Amino acid sequence: MHELSLVTSILDIIEDYALREGFERVTSLRLSCGKVSCVVPQCLQFAFEVQSKGTRSEGATLELDILPVIIHCVNCEKDFEVDHFETCCPACGRTEVLLTGGTEELQLLELDVE
C-alpha cells in the first residue's frame, strides 16, 4: 500500500509550509491525482486518518479530485475522455493513440489552515 508513503510525503510538505507560514492547524486539504495513477482513494483516506494523528493535520477533511483519463488520436487529432486507457480511437478506430491525461501524480492543491 504505497498510499502510506504518499501521505507521509504530504504531511512533510504541510509541516514545511506550517513552519514557513506560521499556521497551527490544517482544517482541510484538497489533493488531485490521475485516474490511472494507481492511487486508491479509500486507502489514501485511511492512511491519512491514521498517519495524521498527532500532527497539525489531525482531524482535517481530505478531498481528492480524480482527474479523468484522456487519450489523443494521432490520426484524427482529437482528444477523448475515456473510463480507462483505450488502445483504439473511439472516433476512427485507429491504434495511434497517446495517453495524455489521467496519469498525474498526487498533488497538493489547497490547504485551509488556522
HELIX and SHEET records of a PDB file:
HELIX    1   1 GLU A    3  GLU A   21  1                                  19    
HELIX    2   2 PRO A   41  GLN A   51  1                                  11    
SHEET    1   A 3 THR A  61  LEU A  67  0                                        
SHEET    2   A 3 VAL A  26  GLY A  34  1                                        
SHEET    3   A 3 GLN A 107  VAL A 113 -1                                        
SHEET    1   B 3 ASP A  79  VAL A  82  0                                        
SHEET    2   B 3 VAL A  69  CYS A  73 -1                                        
SHEET    3   B 3 VAL A  97  GLY A 101 -1                                        
END                                                                             
